[in-house]
Amino acid sequence: MEQSIRTQPPGPRPRPPAGGGSREAAVPGPAAPRDAVTARPSRLRPASGSAAPLARLRQRVARGGAASAGRPSGRPARLTGIGAGVLSVLGTLAFGLLDQWLFGGLGLLFEIGFVLVCFQTAVRVRLADLPAAPVSGPLAFALTVALLDPVTVPGVVGQVLSLCAGLAMRAAWLFGGTGLAVLIVAARFVAQRRIRRGR
């Protein structure tokens, strides 16, 4: 008997045939617990259920990124010292050419345009290049007057005299635009120092 048990291969015993006795049929085989385990409904959620929240999260992130990309930042672009000089020269020269084309000379449109250019340069220049705004404005003004103002006396001396006369006639606008740039630059400098002290 012991020899037969030992030599029997491991694993579940085969079920007795259906035509056997009632006592043998009533006893469940070793496979019954496995059938019961497989018959029970699984409490784990399917993989598709966990993927749905991830898909919704991705959609929300994509919508938020698209919305933030479409919103303007609201901050003006900062200019370097060279950029401030280029803006001053091109802006002042553009207003001078427009005034000369419309009214035949440098007049009120050129002077108002110079003040606007000085304001924009002082507002948009970087904090590290603040002194460039008050310096580039008068240089652009003098360059525009030297190029577009008519010269009455030929030669280098005549050009110098014409430039001095043009600057003297428009001194109020020249000092006005330059003073506005100085005030804006000084206000930005003081505000930045207060912010650094507050930190």
Buried (B, 14 or more C-beta within 10 A) or exposed (E): EEEEEEEEEEEEEEBEEEEEEEEEEEEEBEEEEEEEEEEEEEEEEEEEEEEEEEEEEEEEEEEEEEEEEEEEEEEEEBBEBEBBBBBBBEBBBBBBBEBBEEEEEBBEBBBBBBBBBBBBBBBBBBEEBBBBBBBBBBEBBBBBBBEBBEBEEEEEEEBEBBBEEBBEEBEEBBEBBBBBBBEBBEEBEEEEEEEEEEE
